[in-house]
């Protein structure tokens, strides 16, 4: 399984330096949505990393699809606090690991 990173160049650069090869730098919100929809249908991608700010700008329906996806697992990371990962782990394990 591969890791894909989607976001602006500033976001993906660190992942590129760490050796991640599947990097996508969409130019606008529509291209971002199209890229993420495409990644949901790729069997070789196991994890998709996206900046939380970019996730919040996506249409609600697509955000729900990304949140519900098991393979690939979509992780929103960034500087703003987000409970998406926390809630995903809590629903999968039945335990809140942050407590």
mmCIF file as gemmi writes it, N, C-alpha and C atoms, coordinates in Angstrom:
data_model
loop_
_atom_site.group_PDB
_atom_site.id
_atom_site.type_symbol
_atom_site.label_atom_id
_atom_site.label_alt_id
_atom_site.label_comp_id
_atom_site.label_asym_id
_atom_site.label_entity_id
_atom_site.label_seq_id
_atom_site.pdbx_PDB_ins_code
_atom_site.Cartn_x
_atom_site.Cartn_y
_atom_site.Cartn_z
_atom_site.occupancy
_atom_site.B_iso_or_equiv
_atom_site.pdbx_formal_charge
_atom_site.auth_seq_id
_atom_site.auth_asym_id
_atom_site.pdbx_PDB_model_num
ATOM 1 N N . UNK Axp A 1 ? 0.836 -1.185 0 1 0 ? 1 A 1
ATOM 2 C CA . UNK Axp A 1 ? 0 0 0 1 0 ? 1 A 1
ATOM 3 C C . UNK Axp A 1 ? 0.879 1.246 0 1 0 ? 1 A 1
ATOM 4 N N . UNK Axp A 2 ? 0.447 2.231 -0.745 1 0 ? 2 A 1
ATOM 5 C CA . UNK Axp A 2 ? 1.213 3.46 -0.88 1 0 ? 2 A 1
ATOM 6 C C . UNK Axp A 2 ? 0.543 4.611 -0.131 1 0 ? 2 A 1
ATOM 7 N N . UNK Axp A 3 ? 1.323 5.643 0.117 1 0 ? 3 A 1
ATOM 8 C CA . UNK Axp A 3 ? 0.833 6.867 0.737 1 0 ? 3 A 1
ATOM 9 C C . UNK Axp A 3 ? 0.748 7.931 -0.346 1 0 ? 3 A 1
ATOM 10 N N . UNK Axp A 4 ? -0.36 8.669 -0.363 1 0 ? 4 A 1
ATOM 11 C CA . UNK Axp A 4 ? -0.517 9.803 -1.277 1 0 ? 4 A 1
ATOM 12 C C . UNK Axp A 4 ? -0.729 11.055 -0.434 1 0 ? 4 A 1
ATOM 13 N N . UNK Axp A 5 ? -0.139 12.151 -0.861 1 0 ? 5 A 1
ATOM 14 C CA . UNK Axp A 5 ? -0.271 13.426 -0.153 1 0 ? 5 A 1
ATOM 15 C C . UNK Axp A 5 ? -0.835 14.447 -1.134 1 0 ? 5 A 1
ATOM 16 N N . UNK Axp A 6 ? -1.896 15.135 -0.685 1 0 ? 6 A 1
ATOM 17 C CA . UNK Axp A 6 ? -2.575 16.099 -1.541 1 0 ? 6 A 1
ATOM 18 C C . UNK Axp A 6 ? -2.584 17.453 -0.852 1 0 ? 6 A 1
ATOM 19 N N . UNK Axp A 7 ? -2.134 18.479 -1.56 1 0 ? 7 A 1
ATOM 20 C CA . UNK Axp A 7 ? -2.155 19.821 -0.998 1 0 ? 7 A 1
ATOM 21 C C . UNK Axp A 7 ? -1.218 20.736 -1.742 1 0 ? 7 A 1
ATOM 22 N N . UNK Axp A 8 ? -1.09 21.962 -1.247 1 0 ? 8 A 1
ATOM 23 C CA . UNK Axp A 8 ? -0.175 22.898 -1.89 1 0 ? 8 A 1
ATOM 24 C C . UNK Axp A 8 ? 1.274 22.44 -1.735 1 0 ? 8 A 1
ATOM 25 N N . UNK Axp A 9 ? 2.14 22.99 -2.555 1 0 ? 9 A 1
ATOM 26 C CA . UNK Axp A 9 ? 3.548 22.601 -2.562 1 0 ? 9 A 1
ATOM 27 C C . UNK Axp A 9 ? 4.183 22.72 -1.183 1 0 ? 9 A 1
ATOM 28 N N . UNK Axp A 10 ? 3.828 23.768 -0.441 1 0 ? 10 A 1
ATOM 29 C CA . UNK Axp A 10 ? 4.389 23.96 0.896 1 0 ? 10 A 1
ATOM 30 C C . UNK Axp A 10 ? 4.021 22.806 1.825 1 0 ? 10 A 1
ATOM 31 N N . UNK Axp A 11 ? 2.833 22.233 1.629 1 0 ? 11 A 1
ATOM 32 C CA . UNK Axp A 11 ? 2.361 21.124 2.46 1 0 ? 11 A 1
ATOM 33 C C . UNK Axp A 11 ? 3.034 19.815 2.064 1 0 ? 11 A 1
ATOM 34 N N . UNK Axp A 12 ? 3.166 19.58 0.77 1 0 ? 12 A 1
ATOM 35 C CA . UNK Axp A 12 ? 3.676 18.292 0.295 1 0 ? 12 A 1
ATOM 36 C C . UNK Axp A 12 ? 5.199 18.195 0.323 1 0 ? 12 A 1
ATOM 37 N N . UNK Axp A 13 ? 5.881 19.323 0.403 1 0 ? 13 A 1
ATOM 38 C CA . UNK Axp A 13 ? 7.342 19.319 0.329 1 0 ? 13 A 1
ATOM 39 C C . UNK Axp A 13 ? 7.992 18.459 1.407 1 0 ? 13 A 1
ATOM 40 N N . UNK Axp A 14 ? 7.526 18.557 2.63 1 0 ? 14 A 1
ATOM 41 C CA . UNK Axp A 14 ? 8.093 17.747 3.707 1 0 ? 14 A 1
ATOM 42 C C . UNK Axp A 14 ? 7.928 16.259 3.472 1 0 ? 14 A 1
ATOM 43 N N . UNK Axp A 15 ? 6.782 15.881 2.924 1 0 ? 15 A 1
ATOM 44 C CA . UNK Axp A 15 ? 6.545 14.47 2.618 1 0 ? 15 A 1
ATOM 45 C C . UNK Axp A 15 ? 7.455 14.011 1.485 1 0 ? 15 A 1
ATOM 46 N N . UNK Axp A 16 ? 7.695 14.898 0.522 1 0 ? 16 A 1
ATOM 47 C CA . UNK Axp A 16 ? 8.601 14.566 -0.576 1 0 ? 16 A 1
ATOM 48 C C . UNK Axp A 16 ? 10.005 14.33 -0.04 1 0 ? 16 A 1
ATOM 49 N N . UNK Axp A 17 ? 10.44 15.181 0.887 1 0 ? 17 A 1
ATOM 50 C CA . UNK Axp A 17 ? 11.77 15.015 1.48 1 0 ? 17 A 1
ATOM 51 C C . UNK Axp A 17 ? 11.865 13.729 2.297 1 0 ? 17 A 1
ATOM 52 N N . UNK Axp A 18 ? 10.729 13.255 2.81 1 0 ? 18 A 1
ATOM 53 C CA . UNK Axp A 18 ? 10.706 12.01 3.58 1 0 ? 18 A 1
ATOM 54 C C . UNK Axp A 18 ? 10.617 10.782 2.686 1 0 ? 18 A 1
ATOM 55 N N . UNK Axp A 19 ? 10.492 10.99 1.366 1 0 ? 19 A 1
ATOM 56 C CA . UNK Axp A 19 ? 10.502 9.871 0.44 1 0 ? 19 A 1
ATOM 57 C C . UNK Axp A 19 ? 9.16 9.481 -0.139 1 0 ? 19 A 1
ATOM 58 N N . UNK Axp A 20 ? 8.095 10.202 0.187 1 0 ? 20 A 1
ATOM 59 C CA . UNK Axp A 20 ? 6.791 9.907 -0.395 1 0 ? 20 A 1
ATOM 60 C C . UNK Axp A 20 ? 6.813 10.356 -1.852 1 0 ? 20 A 1
ATOM 61 N N . UNK Axp A 21 ? 6.359 9.482 -2.749 1 0 ? 21 A 1
ATOM 62 C CA . UNK Axp A 21 ? 6.423 9.779 -4.178 1 0 ? 21 A 1
ATOM 63 C C . UNK Axp A 21 ? 5.091 10.217 -4.775 1 0 ? 21 A 1
ATOM 64 N N . UNK Axp A 22 ? 3.974 9.806 -4.187 1 0 ? 22 A 1
ATOM 65 C CA . UNK Axp A 22 ? 2.659 10.159 -4.719 1 0 ? 22 A 1
ATOM 66 C C . UNK Axp A 22 ? 2.214 11.494 -4.156 1 0 ? 22 A 1
ATOM 67 N N . UNK Axp A 23 ? 2.638 12.571 -4.817 1 0 ? 23 A 1
ATOM 68 C CA . UNK Axp A 23 ? 2.317 13.917 -4.368 1 0 ? 23 A 1
ATOM 69 C C . UNK Axp A 23 ? 1.433 14.587 -5.402 1 0 ? 23 A 1
ATOM 70 N N . UNK Axp A 24 ? 0.391 15.26 -4.929 1 0 ? 24 A 1
ATOM 71 C CA . UNK Axp A 24 ? -0.537 15.944 -5.81 1 0 ? 24 A 1
ATOM 72 C C . UNK Axp A 24 ? -0.691 17.374 -5.324 1 0 ? 24 A 1
ATOM 73 N N . UNK Axp A 25 ? -0.497 18.33 -6.231 1 0 ? 25 A 1
ATOM 74 C CA . UNK Axp A 25 ? -0.585 19.744 -5.903 1 0 ? 25 A 1
ATOM 75 C C . UNK Axp A 25 ? -1.681 20.404 -6.746 1 0 ? 25 A 1
ATOM 76 N N . UNK Axp A 26 ? -2.95 20.189 -6.375 1 0 ? 26 A 1
ATOM 77 C CA . UNK Axp A 26 ? -4.037 20.789 -7.149 1 0 ? 26 A 1
ATOM 78 C C . UNK Axp A 26 ? -4.002 22.313 -7.06 1 0 ? 26 A 1
ATOM 79 N N . UNK Axp A 27 ? -4.44 22.96 -8.154 1 0 ? 27 A 1
ATOM 80 C CA . UNK Axp A 27 ? -4.354 24.415 -8.226 1 0 ? 27 A 1
ATOM 81 C C . UNK Axp A 27 ? -5.567 25.127 -7.639 1 0 ? 27 A 1
ATOM 82 N N . UNK Axp A 28 ? -6.693 24.417 -7.498 1 0 ? 28 A 1
ATOM 83 C CA . UNK Axp A 28 ? -7.887 25.042 -6.928 1 0 ? 28 A 1
ATOM 84 C C . UNK Axp A 28 ? -8.74 23.988 -6.226 1 0 ? 28 A 1
ATOM 85 N N . UNK Axp A 29 ? -9.842 24.428 -5.604 1 0 ? 29 A 1
ATOM 86 C CA . UNK Axp A 29 ? -10.691 23.515 -4.827 1 0 ? 29 A 1
ATOM 87 C C . UNK Axp A 29 ? -11.332 22.443 -5.697 1 0 ? 29 A 1
ATOM 88 N N . UNK Axp A 30 ? -11.692 22.785 -6.932 1 0 ? 30 A 1
ATOM 89 C CA . UNK Axp A 30 ? -12.319 21.804 -7.825 1 0 ? 30 A 1
ATOM 90 C C . UNK Axp A 30 ? -11.334 20.7 -8.199 1 0 ? 30 A 1
ATOM 91 N N . UNK Axp A 31 ? -10.105 21.089 -8.502 1 0 ? 31 A 1
ATOM 92 C CA . UNK Axp A 31 ? -9.076 20.101 -8.822 1 0 ? 31 A 1
ATOM 93 C C . UNK Axp A 31 ? -8.74 19.251 -7.59 1 0 ? 31 A 1
ATOM 94 N N . UNK Axp A 32 ? -8.784 19.867 -6.408 1 0 ? 32 A 1
ATOM 95 C CA . UNK Axp A 32 ? -8.561 19.138 -5.157 1 0 ? 32 A 1
ATOM 96 C C . UNK Axp A 32 ? -9.618 18.043 -5 1 0 ? 32 A 1
ATOM 97 N N . UNK Axp A 33 ? -10.872 18.409 -5.203 1 0 ? 33 A 1
ATOM 98 C CA . UNK Axp A 33 ? -11.971 17.441 -5.08 1 0 ? 33 A 1
ATOM 99 C C . UNK Axp A 33 ? -11.823 16.324 -6.099 1 0 ? 33 A 1
ATOM 100 N N . UNK Axp A 34 ? -11.487 16.663 -7.333 1 0 ? 34 A 1
ATOM 101 C CA . UNK Axp A 34 ? -11.316 15.645 -8.373 1 0 ? 34 A 1
ATOM 102 C C . UNK Axp A 34 ? -10.167 14.698 -8.043 1 0 ? 34 A 1
ATOM 103 N N . UNK Axp A 35 ? -9.074 15.246 -7.53 1 0 ? 35 A 1
ATOM 104 C CA . UNK Axp A 35 ? -7.916 14.418 -7.158 1 0 ? 35 A 1
ATOM 105 C C . UNK Axp A 35 ? -8.292 13.445 -6.048 1 0 ? 35 A 1
ATOM 106 N N . UNK Axp A 36 ? -8.987 13.928 -5.035 1 0 ? 36 A 1
ATOM 107 C CA . UNK Axp A 36 ? -9.37 13.058 -3.914 1 0 ? 36 A 1
ATOM 108 C C . UNK Axp A 36 ? -10.358 11.987 -4.35 1 0 ? 36 A 1
ATOM 109 N N . UNK Axp A 37 ? -11.31 12.342 -5.213 1 0 ? 37 A 1
ATOM 110 C CA . UNK Axp A 37 ? -12.246 11.328 -5.743 1 0 ? 37 A 1
ATOM 111 C C . UNK Axp A 37 ? -11.482 10.248 -6.496 1 0 ? 37 A 1
ATOM 112 N N . UNK Axp A 38 ? -10.499 10.66 -7.281 1 0 ? 38 A 1
ATOM 113 C CA . UNK Axp A 38 ? -9.693 9.706 -8.042 1 0 ? 38 A 1
ATOM 114 C C . UNK Axp A 38 ? -8.912 8.778 -7.112 1 0 ? 38 A 1
ATOM 115 N N . UNK Axp A 39 ? -8.34 9.337 -6.051 1 0 ? 39 A 1
ATOM 116 C CA . UNK Axp A 39 ? -7.557 8.528 -5.114 1 0 ? 39 A 1
ATOM 117 C C . UNK Axp A 39 ? -8.426 7.522 -4.365 1 0 ? 39 A 1
ATOM 118 N N . UNK Axp A 40 ? -9.698 7.857 -4.137 1 0 ? 40 A 1
ATOM 119 C CA . UNK Axp A 40 ? -10.595 6.917 -3.456 1 0 ? 40 A 1
ATOM 120 C C . UNK Axp A 40 ? -10.773 5.632 -4.252 1 0 ? 40 A 1
ATOM 121 N N . UNK Axp A 41 ? -10.565 5.706 -5.562 1 0 ? 41 A 1
ATOM 122 C CA . UNK Axp A 41 ? -10.788 4.541 -6.425 1 0 ? 41 A 1
ATOM 123 C C . UNK Axp A 41 ? -9.505 3.814 -6.807 1 0 ? 41 A 1
ATOM 124 N N . UNK Axp A 42 ? -8.377 4.214 -6.253 1 0 ? 42 A 1
ATOM 125 C CA . UNK Axp A 42 ? -7.111 3.556 -6.571 1 0 ? 42 A 1
ATOM 126 C C . UNK Axp A 42 ? -6.777 2.52 -5.5 1 0 ? 42 A 1
ATOM 127 N N . UNK Axp A 43 ? -6.723 1.269 -5.905 1 0 ? 43 A 1
ATOM 128 C CA . UNK Axp A 43 ? -6.496 0.165 -4.97 1 0 ? 43 A 1
ATOM 129 C C . UNK Axp A 43 ? -5.111 0.172 -4.336 1 0 ? 43 A 1
ATOM 130 N N . UNK Axp A 44 ? -4.11 0.735 -5.034 1 0 ? 44 A 1
ATOM 131 C CA . UNK Axp A 44 ? -2.753 0.69 -4.502 1 0 ? 44 A 1
ATOM 132 C C . UNK Axp A 44 ? -2.493 1.748 -3.427 1 0 ? 44 A 1
ATOM 133 N N . UNK Axp A 45 ? -3.405 2.709 -3.272 1 0 ? 45 A 1
ATOM 134 C CA . UNK Axp A 45 ? -3.235 3.758 -2.268 1 0 ? 45 A 1
ATOM 135 C C . UNK Axp A 45 ? -3.929 3.33 -0.979 1 0 ? 45 A 1
ATOM 136 N N . UNK Axp A 46 ? -3.161 3.296 0.12 1 0 ? 46 A 1
ATOM 137 C CA . UNK Axp A 46 ? -3.7 2.882 1.413 1 0 ? 46 A 1
ATOM 138 C C . UNK Axp A 46 ? -3.976 4.037 2.357 1 0 ? 46 A 1
ATOM 139 N N . UNK Axp A 47 ? -3.217 5.133 2.204 1 0 ? 47 A 1
ATOM 140 C CA . UNK Axp A 47 ? -3.365 6.3 3.073 1 0 ? 47 A 1
ATOM 141 C C . UNK Axp A 47 ? -3.285 7.556 2.207 1 0 ? 47 A 1
ATOM 142 N N . UNK Axp A 48 ? -4.225 8.461 2.422 1 0 ? 48 A 1
ATOM 143 C CA . UNK Axp A 48 ? -4.203 9.767 1.757 1 0 ? 48 A 1
ATOM 144 C C . UNK Axp A 48 ? -4.086 10.821 2.846 1 0 ? 48 A 1
ATOM 145 N N . UNK Axp A 49 ? -3.074 11.666 2.746 1 0 ? 49 A 1
ATOM 146 C CA . UNK Axp A 49 ? -2.844 12.736 3.717 1 0 ? 49 A 1
ATOM 147 C C . UNK Axp A 49 ? -3.23 14.063 3.071 1 0 ? 49 A 1
ATOM 148 N N . UNK Axp A 50 ? -4.057 14.833 3.797 1 0 ? 50 A 1
ATOM 149 C CA . UNK Axp A 50 ? -4.55 16.12 3.295 1 0 ? 50 A 1
ATOM 150 C C . UNK Axp A 50 ? -4.484 17.132 4.432 1 0 ? 50 A 1
ATOM 151 N N . UNK Axp A 51 ? -4.242 18.382 4.092 1 0 ? 51 A 1
ATOM 152 C CA . UNK Axp A 51 ? -4.256 19.453 5.084 1 0 ? 51 A 1
ATOM 153 C C . UNK Axp A 51 ? -5.695 19.677 5.546 1 0 ? 51 A 1
ATOM 154 N N . UNK Axp A 52 ? -5.891 19.854 6.866 1 0 ? 52 A 1
ATOM 155 C CA . UNK Axp A 52 ? -7.235 20.083 7.419 1 0 ? 52 A 1
ATOM 156 C C . UNK Axp A 52 ? -7.944 21.258 6.767 1 0 ? 52 A 1
ATOM 157 N N . UNK Axp A 53 ? -7.221 22.312 6.489 1 0 ? 53 A 1
ATOM 158 C CA . UNK Axp A 53 ? -7.829 23.499 5.882 1 0 ? 53 A 1
ATOM 159 C C . UNK Axp A 53 ? -8.418 23.154 4.52 1 0 ? 53 A 1
ATOM 160 N N . UNK Axp A 54 ? -7.705 22.352 3.737 1 0 ? 54 A 1
ATOM 161 C CA . UNK Axp A 54 ? -8.203 21.937 2.427 1 0 ? 54 A 1
ATOM 162 C C . UNK Axp A 54 ? -9.424 21.028 2.569 1 0 ? 54 A 1
ATOM 163 N N . UNK Axp A 55 ? -9.401 20.151 3.568 1 0 ? 55 A 1
ATOM 164 C CA . UNK Axp A 55 ? -10.554 19.273 3.805 1 0 ? 55 A 1
ATOM 165 C C . UNK Axp A 55 ? -11.819 20.069 4.116 1 0 ? 55 A 1
ATOM 166 N N . UNK Axp A 56 ? -11.684 21.11 4.892 1 0 ? 56 A 1
ATOM 167 C CA . UNK Axp A 56 ? -12.848 21.903 5.296 1 0 ? 56 A 1
ATOM 168 C C . UNK Axp A 56 ? -13.465 22.666 4.132 1 0 ? 56 A 1
ATOM 169 N N . UNK Axp A 57 ? -12.701 22.896 3.072 1 0 ? 57 A 1
ATOM 170 C CA . UNK Axp A 57 ? -13.219 23.619 1.906 1 0 ? 57 A 1
ATOM 171 C C . UNK Axp A 57 ? -13.922 22.701 0.909 1 0 ? 57 A 1
ATOM 172 N N . UNK Axp A 58 ? -13.868 21.398 1.126 1 0 ? 58 A 1
ATOM 173 C CA . UNK Axp A 58 ? -14.506 20.447 0.209 1 0 ? 58 A 1
ATOM 174 C C . UNK Axp A 58 ? -16.01 20.396 0.453 1 0 ? 58 A 1
ATOM 175 N N . UNK Axp A 59 ? -16.769 19.964 -0.563 1 0 ? 59 A 1
ATOM 176 C CA . UNK Axp A 59 ? -18.212 19.787 -0.368 1 0 ? 59 A 1
ATOM 177 C C . UNK Axp A 59 ? -18.489 18.761 0.739 1 0 ? 59 A 1
ATOM 178 N N . UNK Axp A 60 ? -19.567 18.979 1.458 1 0 ? 60 A 1
ATOM 179 C CA . UNK Axp A 60 ? -19.914 18.122 2.608 1 0 ? 60 A 1
ATOM 180 C C . UNK Axp A 60 ? -20.014 16.647 2.22 1 0 ? 60 A 1
ATOM 181 N N . UNK Axp A 61 ? -20.621 16.376 1.084 1 0 ? 61 A 1
ATOM 182 C CA . UNK Axp A 61 ? -20.798 14.977 0.655 1 0 ? 61 A 1
ATOM 183 C C . UNK Axp A 61 ? -19.447 14.294 0.437 1 0 ? 61 A 1
ATOM 184 N N . UNK Axp A 62 ? -18.514 14.987 -0.202 1 0 ? 62 A 1
ATOM 185 C CA . UNK Axp A 62 ? -17.187 14.413 -0.43 1 0 ? 62 A 1
ATOM 186 C C . UNK Axp A 62 ? -16.446 14.231 0.89 1 0 ? 62 A 1
ATOM 187 N N . UNK Axp A 63 ? -16.563 15.198 1.796 1 0 ? 63 A 1
ATOM 188 C CA . UNK Axp A 63 ? -15.927 15.044 3.117 1 0 ? 63 A 1
ATOM 189 C C . UNK Axp A 63 ? -16.454 13.811 3.829 1 0 ? 63 A 1
ATOM 190 N N . UNK Axp A 64 ? -17.753 13.547 3.711 1 0 ? 64 A 1
ATOM 191 C CA . UNK Axp A 64 ? -18.337 12.37 4.346 1 0 ? 64 A 1
ATOM 192 C C . UNK Axp A 64 ? -17.801 11.094 3.712 1 0 ? 64 A 1
ATOM 193 N N . UNK Axp A 65 ? -17.669 11.074 2.384 1 0 ? 65 A 1
ATOM 194 C CA . UNK Axp A 65 ? -17.107 9.906 1.694 1 0 ? 65 A 1
ATOM 195 C C . UNK Axp A 65 ? -15.668 9.659 2.154 1 0 ? 65 A 1
ATOM 196 N N . UNK Axp A 66 ? -14.9 10.731 2.276 1 0 ? 66 A 1
ATOM 197 C CA . UNK Axp A 66 ? -13.515 10.598 2.712 1 0 ? 66 A 1
ATOM 198 C C . UNK Axp A 66 ? -13.438 10.101 4.151 1 0 ? 66 A 1
ATOM 199 N N . UNK Axp A 67 ? -14.327 10.601 4.98 1 0 ? 67 A 1
ATOM 200 C CA . UNK Axp A 67 ? -14.356 10.202 6.387 1 0 ? 67 A 1
ATOM 201 C C . UNK Axp A 67 ? -14.755 8.738 6.543 1 0 ? 67 A 1
ATOM 202 N N . UNK Axp A 68 ? -15.665 8.27 5.708 1 0 ? 68 A 1
ATOM 203 C CA . UNK Axp A 68 ? -16.155 6.895 5.788 1 0 ? 68 A 1
ATOM 204 C C . UNK Axp A 68 ? -15.222 5.882 5.129 1 0 ? 68 A 1
ATOM 205 N N . UNK Axp A 69 ? -14.283 6.35 4.328 1 0 ? 69 A 1
ATOM 206 C CA . UNK Axp A 69 ? -13.409 5.46 3.581 1 0 ? 69 A 1
ATOM 207 C C . UNK Axp A 69 ? -12.453 4.714 4.52 1 0 ? 69 A 1
ATOM 208 N N . UNK Axp A 70 ? -12.384 3.411 4.33 1 0 ? 70 A 1
ATOM 209 C CA . UNK Axp A 70 ? -11.462 2.581 5.104 1 0 ? 70 A 1
ATOM 210 C C . UNK Axp A 70 ? -10.167 2.393 4.316 1 0 ? 70 A 1
ATOM 211 N N . UNK Axp A 71 ? -10.299 2.069 3.053 1 0 ? 71 A 1
ATOM 212 C CA . UNK Axp A 71 ? -9.132 1.935 2.185 1 0 ? 71 A 1
ATOM 213 C C . UNK Axp A 71 ? -9.386 2.737 0.931 1 0 ? 71 A 1
ATOM 214 N N . UNK Axp A 72 ? -8.748 3.821 0.73 1 0 ? 72 A 1
ATOM 215 C CA . UNK Axp A 72 ? -7.684 4.372 1.559 1 0 ? 72 A 1
ATOM 216 C C . UNK Axp A 72 ? -8.235 5.093 2.781 1 0 ? 72 A 1
ATOM 217 N N . UNK Axp A 73 ? -7.424 5.147 3.802 1 0 ? 73 A 1
ATOM 218 C CA . UNK Axp A 73 ? -7.743 5.938 4.983 1 0 ? 73 A 1
ATOM 219 C C . UNK Axp A 73 ? -7.289 7.361 4.712 1 0 ? 73 A 1
ATOM 220 N N . UNK Axp A 74 ? -8.183 8.299 4.931 1 0 ? 74 A 1
ATOM 221 C CA . UNK Axp A 74 ? -7.877 9.699 4.658 1 0 ? 74 A 1
ATOM 222 C C . UNK Axp A 74 ? -7.588 10.394 5.988 1 0 ? 74 A 1
ATOM 223 N N . UNK Axp A 75 ? -6.388 10.964 6.096 1 0 ? 75 A 1
ATOM 224 C CA . UNK Axp A 75 ? -5.968 11.645 7.315 1 0 ? 75 A 1
ATOM 225 C C . UNK Axp A 75 ? -5.83 13.131 7.05 1 0 ? 75 A 1
ATOM 226 N N . UNK Axp A 76 ? -6.547 13.914 7.817 1 0 ? 76 A 1
ATOM 227 C CA . UNK Axp A 76 ? -6.404 15.364 7.745 1 0 ? 76 A 1
ATOM 228 C C . UNK Axp A 76 ? -5.441 15.798 8.833 1 0 ? 76 A 1
ATOM 229 N N . UNK Axp A 77 ? -4.381 16.473 8.447 1 0 ? 77 A 1
ATOM 230 C CA . UNK Axp A 77 ? -3.422 16.958 9.43 1 0 ? 77 A 1
ATOM 231 C C . UNK Axp A 77 ? -3.18 18.441 9.178 1 0 ? 77 A 1
ATOM 232 N N . UNK Axp A 78 ? -2.666 19.108 10.171 1 0 ? 78 A 1
ATOM 233 C CA . UNK Axp A 78 ? -2.36 20.519 10.005 1 0 ? 78 A 1
ATOM 234 C C . UNK Axp A 78 ? -2.233 21.216 11.337 1 0 ? 78 A 1
ATOM 235 N N . UNK Axp A 79 ? -2.204 22.526 11.273 1 0 ? 79 A 1
ATOM 236 C CA . UNK Axp A 79 ? -1.999 23.315 12.475 1 0 ? 79 A 1
ATOM 237 C C . UNK Axp A 79 ? -3.278 23.551 13.253 1 0 ? 79 A 1
ATOM 238 N N . UNK Axp A 80 ? -4.435 23.484 12.583 1 0 ? 80 A 1
ATOM 239 C CA . UNK Axp A 80 ? -5.692 23.68 13.294 1 0 ? 80 A 1
ATOM 240 C C . UNK Axp A 80 ? -6.121 22.375 13.941 1 0 ? 80 A 1
ATOM 241 N N . UNK Axp A 81 ? -6.718 22.49 15.132 1 0 ? 81 A 1
ATOM 242 C CA . UNK Axp A 81 ? -7.164 21.295 15.84 1 0 ? 81 A 1
ATOM 243 C C . UNK Axp A 81 ? -8.335 20.672 15.099 1 0 ? 81 A 1
ATOM 244 N N . UNK Axp A 82 ? -8.279 19.383 14.92 1 0 ? 82 A 1
ATOM 245 C CA . UNK Axp A 82 ? -9.332 18.653 14.226 1 0 ? 82 A 1
ATOM 246 C C . UNK Axp A 82 ? -9.533 17.327 14.938 1 0 ? 82 A 1
ATOM 247 N N . UNK Axp A 83 ? -10.775 16.978 15.172 1 0 ? 83 A 1
ATOM 248 C CA . UNK Axp A 83 ? -11.085 15.74 15.883 1 0 ? 83 A 1
ATOM 249 C C . UNK Axp A 83 ? -11.443 14.591 14.946 1 0 ? 83 A 1
ATOM 250 N N . UNK Axp A 84 ? -11.231 14.76 13.634 1 0 ? 84 A 1
ATOM 251 C CA . UNK Axp A 84 ? -11.603 13.718 12.682 1 0 ? 84 A 1
ATOM 252 C C . UNK Axp A 84 ? -10.85 12.425 12.948 1 0 ? 84 A 1
ATOM 253 N N . UNK Axp A 85 ? -9.533 12.514 13.085 1 0 ? 85 A 1
ATOM 254 C CA . UNK Axp A 85 ? -8.732 11.318 13.345 1 0 ? 85 A 1
ATOM 255 C C . UNK Axp A 85 ? -9.119 10.713 14.678 1 0 ? 85 A 1
ATOM 256 N N . UNK Axp A 86 ? -9.298 11.544 15.685 1 0 ? 86 A 1
ATOM 257 C CA . UNK Axp A 86 ? -9.685 11.071 17.017 1 0 ? 86 A 1
ATOM 258 C C . UNK Axp A 86 ? -11.009 10.318 16.953 1 0 ? 86 A 1
ATOM 259 N N . UNK Axp A 87 ? -11.981 10.883 16.248 1 0 ? 87 A 1
ATOM 260 C CA . UNK Axp A 87 ? -13.296 10.237 16.14 1 0 ? 87 A 1
ATOM 261 C C . UNK Axp A 87 ? -13.218 8.948 15.33 1 0 ? 87 A 1
ATOM 262 N N . UNK Axp A 88 ? -12.381 8.915 14.291 1 0 ? 88 A 1
ATOM 263 C CA . UNK Axp A 88 ? -12.219 7.7 13.489 1 0 ? 88 A 1
ATOM 264 C C . UNK Axp A 88 ? -11.644 6.564 14.324 1 0 ? 88 A 1
ATOM 265 N N . UNK Axp A 89 ? -10.623 6.868 15.114 1 0 ? 89 A 1
ATOM 266 C CA . UNK Axp A 89 ? -10.019 5.845 15.983 1 0 ? 89 A 1
ATOM 267 C C . UNK Axp A 89 ? -11.015 5.406 17.047 1 0 ? 89 A 1
ATOM 268 N N . UNK Axp A 90 ? -11.732 6.355 17.597 1 0 ? 90 A 1
ATOM 269 C CA . UNK Axp A 90 ? -12.714 6.035 18.636 1 0 ? 90 A 1
ATOM 270 C C . UNK Axp A 90 ? -13.809 5.121 18.1 1 0 ? 90 A 1
ATOM 271 N N . UNK Axp A 91 ? -14.291 5.393 16.882 1 0 ? 91 A 1
ATOM 272 C CA . UNK Axp A 91 ? -15.35 4.55 16.324 1 0 ? 91 A 1
ATOM 273 C C . UNK Axp A 91 ? -14.815 3.176 15.926 1 0 ? 91 A 1
ATOM 274 N N . UNK Axp A 92 ? -13.555 3.109 15.473 1 0 ? 92 A 1
ATOM 275 C CA . UNK Axp A 92 ? -12.981 1.826 15.06 1 0 ? 92 A 1
ATOM 276 C C . UNK Axp A 92 ? -12.646 0.947 16.255 1 0 ? 92 A 1
ATOM 277 N N . UNK Axp A 93 ? -12.09 1.554 17.303 1 0 ? 93 A 1
ATOM 278 C CA . UNK Axp A 93 ? -11.636 0.776 18.456 1 0 ? 93 A 1
ATOM 279 C C . UNK Axp A 93 ? -12.645 0.746 19.603 1 0 ? 93 A 1
ATOM 280 N N . UNK Axp A 94 ? -13.534 1.727 19.625 1 0 ? 94 A 1
ATOM 281 C CA . UNK Axp A 94 ? -14.469 1.832 20.726 1 0 ? 94 A 1
ATOM 282 C C . UNK Axp A 94 ? -13.851 2.44 21.973 1 0 ? 94 A 1
ATOM 283 N N . UNK Axp A 95 ? -12.652 3.026 21.819 1 0 ? 95 A 1
ATOM 284 C CA . UNK Axp A 95 ? -11.93 3.613 22.948 1 0 ? 95 A 1
ATOM 285 C C . UNK Axp A 95 ? -11.374 4.957 22.51 1 0 ? 95 A 1
ATOM 286 N N . UNK Axp A 96 ? -11.44 5.946 23.397 1 0 ? 96 A 1
ATOM 287 C CA . UNK Axp A 96 ? -10.854 7.245 23.13 1 0 ? 96 A 1
ATOM 288 C C . UNK Axp A 96 ? -9.417 7.23 23.625 1 0 ? 96 A 1
ATOM 289 N N . UNK Axp A 97 ? -8.461 7.166 22.712 1 0 ? 97 A 1
ATOM 290 C CA . UNK Axp A 97 ? -7.052 7.053 23.081 1 0 ? 97 A 1
ATOM 291 C C . UNK Axp A 97 ? -6.473 8.349 23.63 1 0 ? 97 A 1
ATOM 292 N N . UNK Axp A 98 ? -7.171 9.461 23.475 1 0 ? 98 A 1
ATOM 293 C CA . UNK Axp A 98 ? -6.674 10.74 23.959 1 0 ? 98 A 1
ATOM 294 C C . UNK Axp A 98 ? -6.992 10.979 25.421 1 0 ? 98 A 1
ATOM 295 N N . UNK Axp A 99 ? -7.756 10.106 26.047 1 0 ? 99 A 1
ATOM 296 C CA . UNK Axp A 99 ? -8.116 10.279 27.46 1 0 ? 99 A 1
ATOM 297 C C . UNK Axp A 99 ? -7.221 9.441 28.333 1 0 ? 99 A 1
